[in-house]
């Protein structure tokens, strides 16, 4: 093959923040991608089928860690990485076996185990946050007594706010834990609730941000600070806003904390996605993720032209990378993504045609939605319950806040089946924006 002389890069694939087509696009002329994946895994099988003729796919179904490592070694890779939270530990093992850069095994454990991560940050003096592991409902009262109420109950190993909620009493904690653990033994943590300070970002924005960084030889380089629209209860993220609505002094404080956390966890190489809560006592770490955040590459590239997927590939191959130009993060527009996450409560969604009206709002560039044939509106699914994404921009944060308010008003009509006559709908006077309503079910959203 014409590209056979290119170095081989192993991508341990599962559901995550970059799909196979996006990865292959970034790899063009740089490396030869070999996907390691479980062929029958529904989260990735359909995606990989799209690239079967363009990339090598190696089936690791039923293989243990040692077997995957031996298989990977025979492929003589120049690098290895994953874009999936669920494959960080396996990828760390493969990297160690093949002698290529990635998170160490200990770092991968701290990045995927919320209790271990809290303990590591506390021991390093970065941040002490109450956190107690638990599994059985009978442990709820003692755990809450140690952490204090209210507290956040979440899976010990998870992502996307799945099965994550606030509890205010031992009885509520016990009931939620029994509900979440039903059908199998699962580990959870009960964490100290970090109260937010709405004044830090101003009205209309969530009280937390995310920091996207490139880490080279243990030194983090900030790529972006993303702001957030308000959460959908209980803790479901609804998108990104770039740049974040925070002043420069606060942004610098956020970055100092994030970089201290990255170093404390022993991250030496790769891309990180760190969520930071803005509290009355200053920024506090929510969690550090050792991979590219969901939807982050898209908004950074749309705002700055910088390709974080390509940067991740270059880092994995040990090649030099440049950071995004800070000047391009700030300019005359604010870029956003807004996830269509169903609200809590019984819903009676209206016809999909109601979603066409979202594209008429000035500032909306694209509406990409797939209403499911069978609705699953359970808040326990976290952000995986989103049915689509709205993309666009505004002149500034004030204009964007007004746009998102109008967007949510129209979404309310859809969620609750309010079929407003077309004549009564406000119109922007601009051409209709591209609206995609695909027929196949939408893949899980991270």
JOCOR-V766164 format. One record per helix or strand of 2 or more residues. SS is the DSSP state (H for helix, E for strand). FROM is the first residue (numbers start at 1). TO is the last residue. If there is no record, write none. Layout:
ss=[SS;SS]
from=[FROM;FROM]
to=[TO;TO]
This chain:
ss=[E;H;E;H;E;H;E;H;H;H;E;H;E;E;H;E;H;E;E;E;H;E;E;H;H;H;E;H;E;H;E;H;H;E]
from=[8;20;32;45;56;65;79;85;105;114;131;137;151;165;170;188;198;208;219;239;248;269;282;296;308;326;334;352;364;379;388;397;422;434]
to=[12;27;37;49;59;74;81;98;112;123;134;147;155;167;181;192;200;216;227;242;264;279;289;304;316;329;339;360;369;385;394;415;424;437]
